[in-house]
């Protein structure tokens, strides 16, 4: 079985998405709890509500940055795609735009391998002198 090779830029995009996910998880998990010492003149319920609103605003900003980063990285990923592709029949690199593989004759337009036949030698070869 032949697995596709990922470009290095694909791994960078996956790493950035993982960082955003960790950022959201750590940001929501480390939310401060409201106590009478941290609320000053506010009652505990109002202070907790204000803390929750701040957390929601922070998570919303992170998600907004995440979406913007994914859109920009997705466009860059599409623009910087490789100029070659792998032949599904033999695995060799073929330049994009070619309709057949030079090595095995795979036809990309029809998406099926082309069987190459070699001419058969004559049954009674004549010797010329």
SULGIMO-V131992 format. One record per residue. RES is the residue in one small letter. D_CENTER is the distance of its C-alpha to the mean C-alpha in Angstrom with 2 decimals. Layout:
# SULGIMO-V131992
RES;D_CENTER
RES;D_CENTER
This chain:
# SULGIMO-V131992
x;20.66
x;18.01
x;14.50
x;11.78
x;11.09
x;7.73
x;8.32
x;9.52
x;7.76
x;4.30
x;6.95
x;8.58
x;6.36
x;6.54
x;10.13
x;10.98
x;10.19
x;12.30
x;14.91
x;15.29
x;15.80
x;18.33
x;19.94
x;20.67
x;21.98
x;24.15
x;25.33
x;26.57
x;28.00
x;29.95
x;31.61
x;35.28
x;37.89
x;40.81
x;44.17
x;47.54
x;47.31
x;44.08
x;45.08
x;48.21
x;50.10
x;47.65
x;48.19
x;45.67
x;44.20
x;43.62
x;42.10
x;39.65
x;38.70
x;38.13
x;35.91
x;33.86
x;33.54
x;32.41
x;29.69
x;28.48
x;28.51
x;26.57
x;23.86
x;23.77
x;23.34
x;20.46
x;18.69
x;19.55
x;18.14
x;14.89
x;14.61
x;15.73
x;13.30
x;10.27
x;12.09
x;12.89
x;9.59
x;8.19
x;11.42
x;11.28
x;8.04
x;10.01
x;13.16
x;12.42
x;11.31
x;13.58
x;17.10
x;17.33
x;16.25
x;17.48
x;20.54
x;20.26
x;23.97
x;24.45
x;21.08
x;22.22
x;20.41
x;21.50
x;21.42
x;19.76
x;22.66
x;24.75
x;25.79
x;26.79
x;26.13
x;28.94
x;29.03
x;29.30
x;29.80
x;26.87
x;26.96
x;23.59
x;25.52
x;27.12
x;24.36
x;27.06
x;28.54
x;31.68
x;34.57
x;36.48
x;40.16
x;42.54
x;46.09
x;48.65
x;51.64
x;54.99
x;57.05
x;60.27
x;59.53
x;62.45
x;63.50
x;64.51
x;67.11
